[in-house]
């Protein structure tokens, strides 16, 4: 199955690895931000608002917009501005993808490297560019989404788009039934990989957060009531047909 590439602004990253210290990575990220066109209107994103206040106190840094996970609104408008994300957690990166990734002029994400499973999966799916080597990431064999899981959620999204009536609509019960059907057929449900794929496919961050919560429950053998399923009828054979997989005949 061919993955749909999101139409986002250029996204760069730099990792804390190969002897790089956190201070070095932060300095490189800030230098990148300052070198960008329209830098005086740049955006800083961090999970803790207090950390943003620890940035240099020059007039230029004080003029930057700030975004963090506890923002009550949408934060900075983001349009045509460069954005620097300082070691974002999954929640913040979901927020940035949902609100900013297709509106900023460019984005740079600082990560802890291999110790950041969700940012790593997300950087793969958006085809991020290494700020140091200028090499573009490609989806790796270790991070690629199970094609049957992908087909299931492509079908789910199409079904729910057709049923969408109000902004408050949630796929939640249908997502539960989908996850349970995938688990019944033995498919591994990795919350970081699925969340990274889903947010780049324009699922809302609220929906993706619900994916994650239900994946955790399904893995712990949570017993859902039949009222949890809604009207969605999982069609496993249809998902197999989407990827042209023919299951082996059982004796």
C-alpha positions in Angstrom: 0.0 0.0 0.0 1.3 3.5 -0.9 1.3 5.9 1.9 -0.2 9.4 1.4 2.5 12.0 2.1 1.1 15.0 4.0 1.3 18.4 2.4 3.3 20.1 5.2 5.8 22.9 5.2 9.5 21.7 5.2 10.3 20.0 8.5 13.8 19.7 9.9 15.1 17.9 13.0 18.2 17.6 15.2 18.8 14.8 17.7 20.6 14.5 21.0 23.0 11.7 20.0 26.5 10.9 18.8 28.0 12.9 21.6 25.8 16.0 21.1 24.7 17.7 24.3 21.2 19.1 24.9 22.7 22.6 25.1 24.3 22.1 21.7 21.1 20.9 20.1 19.1 23.8 21.6 21.7 26.3 20.4 21.5 24.8 16.9 17.8 24.9 16.9 17.7 28.6 18.0 20.3 29.5 15.4 18.1 27.8 12.7 15.1 29.8 13.9 17.0 33.0 13.8 18.3 32.4 10.3 14.8 31.8 8.9 12.9 34.4 6.8 10.4 36.2 9.0 12.3 35.0 12.1 11.2 38.0 14.1 7.7 36.5 14.0 8.9 33.0 14.8 7.2 30.5 17.1 8.7 28.6 20.0 6.9 25.4 21.2 7.6 23.5 24.4 5.6 21.3 26.8 6.3 23.4 29.8 5.6 27.1 29.6 8.2 27.8 32.3 10.9 26.4 30.0 10.0 29.0 27.4 10.6 31.7 29.9 14.1 30.5 30.3 15.0 31.4 26.7 17.5 34.2 26.2 16.1 37.6 27.3 17.0 39.6 24.2 14.3 41.7 22.6 14.2 39.2 19.7 13.4 36.2 21.9 10.8 38.2 23.9 9.0 39.0 20.6 8.6 35.3 19.6 5.2 33.7 20.0 4.9 30.8 22.4 2.9 27.5 22.2 2.7 24.7 24.7 0.3 21.9 25.5 -1.7 23.9 28.1 -2.6 26.7 25.7 -6.4 27.3 26.0 -6.7 28.5 22.5 -4.8 27.9 19.3 -1.8 30.0 20.3 0.1 31.9 17.7 -1.5 32.1 14.3 1.5 30.3 12.8 0.8 31.4 9.2 4.1 31.9 7.2 6.2 31.8 10.4 9.1 29.4 11.3 8.4 27.2 14.3 10.9 25.5 16.6 9.6 22.7 18.8 11.8 22.0 21.8 11.7 18.2 22.6 7.9 17.9 22.2 6.0 15.1 23.8 3.4 13.2 21.8 0.6 15.6 23.0 2.4 18.7 21.8 3.5 17.2 18.5 -0.1 16.2 17.8 -1.2 19.7 18.5 1.5 21.2 16.3 0.6 18.9 13.5 -3.1 19.6 13.8 -2.8 23.4 14.0 0.5 24.5 12.5 2.4 22.0 10.3 0.6 23.0 7.0 0.7 26.8 7.8 4.1 27.6 9.1 6.9 28.5 6.6 9.1 25.7 8.1 9.4 23.7 11.3 12.4 22.3 13.2 11.9 19.6 15.9 14.5 18.9 18.6 14.4 15.3 19.8 16.2 12.9 22.2 16.8 10.5 19.3 16.2 6.8 19.9 14.6 7.6 23.2 11.7 9.4 21.5 9.6 6.7 19.9 6.7 8.9 18.8 8.7 11.8 17.4 10.8 9.2 15.5 7.7 7.7 13.9 6.3 11.1 13.2 9.5 12.4 11.6 9.5 9.3 9.3 6.0 9.9 8.1 6.5 13.6 7.4 9.9 13.0 5.6 11.8 15.3 7.9 15.3 16.6 7.0 18.3 16.2 9.3 19.5 19.7 10.1 23.1 18.5 10.3 23.4 16.1 7.3 20.6 17.6 5.1 19.4 14.0 4.5 15.7 13.4 4.2 14.2 10.6 6.3 12.2 7.8 4.7 9.8 5.4 6.3 11.9 2.6 7.8 10.9 -1.1 7.8 10.8 -0.9 11.6 8.3 2.0 11.7 6.0 1.2 8.7 2.4 0.7 9.7 1.0 -2.8 9.4 -0.8 -2.6 6.0 -3.9 -4.3 7.3 -4.1 -1.8 10.2 -3.7 1.0 7.8 -6.4 -0.4 5.5 -8.7 -0.7 8.5 -8.3 2.9 9.5 -8.5 4.2 5.9 -11.9 2.4 5.7 -12.9 3.8 9.1 -12.1 7.3 8.2 -14.0 7.1 4.9 -17.1 5.7 6.7 -17.0 8.4 9.4 -16.5 11.2 6.9 -19.7 10.1 5.2 -21.5 10.0 8.5 -20.1 13.3 9.9 -23.0 15.6 10.9 -21.6 18.0 13.5 -18.2 19.2 14.7 -18.7 17.3 17.9 -18.9 13.9 16.1 -16.4 11.4 17.4 -15.5 8.1 15.8 -14.8 6.6 19.2 -17.2 3.6 19.3 -16.3 2.7 15.7 -12.6 2.9 16.6 -13.1 0.6 19.5 -14.7 -2.1 17.3 -11.9 -1.7 14.7 -9.2 -2.1 17.3 -10.8 -5.2 18.8 -11.2 -6.8 15.3 -7.6 -6.2 14.5 -6.5 -7.6 17.8 -8.7 -10.7 17.3 -6.8 -11.4 14.1 -3.4 -11.0 15.8 -2.3 -7.6 14.5 0.2 -5.7 16.7 -1.2 -2.3 17.7 1.7 0.1 18.3 0.3 3.4 19.7 3.2 5.5 18.6 3.3 4.3 15.0 -0.5 4.4 14.6 -0.7 7.9 16.2 2.0 9.3 14.0 0.4 7.9 10.8 -3.1 9.0 11.8 -2.2 12.6 12.6 -0.4 12.9 9.3 -3.5 11.6 7.6 -5.6 14.5 9.0 -7.3 12.7 11.8 -7.8 15.3 14.5 -5.6 15.2 17.6 -8.7 14.5 19.7 -9.4 11.4 17.6 -5.7 10.3 17.7 -5.7 10.7 21.5 -8.7 8.4 21.7 -6.8 5.9 19.5 -4.0 5.8 22.0 -6.2 5.4 25.0 -8.1 2.5 23.5 -5.0 0.8 22.2 -3.8 0.8 25.8 -7.1 -0.7 27.0 -7.2 -3.3 24.3 -3.7 -4.4 25.1 -4.7 -4.8 28.8 -7.7 -6.9 27.7 -10.2 -4.3 28.8 -13.7 -5.7 28.5 -15.9 -3.3 26.5 -19.7 -3.6 26.6 -21.6 -4.0 23.4 -22.8 -0.4 23.7 -19.2 0.7 23.0 -19.4 -0.5 19.4 -21.7 2.0 17.7 -22.9 1.2 14.2 -19.5 0.4 12.7 -19.2 -3.1 11.4 -15.6 -4.1 10.9 -15.0 -5.9 7.6 -11.7 -7.8 7.9 -12.0 -9.3 4.4 -12.4 -5.9 2.9 -9.3 -4.7 4.6 -7.4 -7.7 3.2 -8.8 -7.0 -0.3 -7.5 -3.4 0.0 -3.9 -4.6 0.2 -4.5 -7.6 -2.1 -3.7 -10.1 0.6 -5.1 -13.6 0.2 -5.2 -15.4 3.6 -3.9 -18.9 3.7 -6.7 -21.6 3.7 -7.2 -23.3 7.0 -7.5 -27.0 7.3 
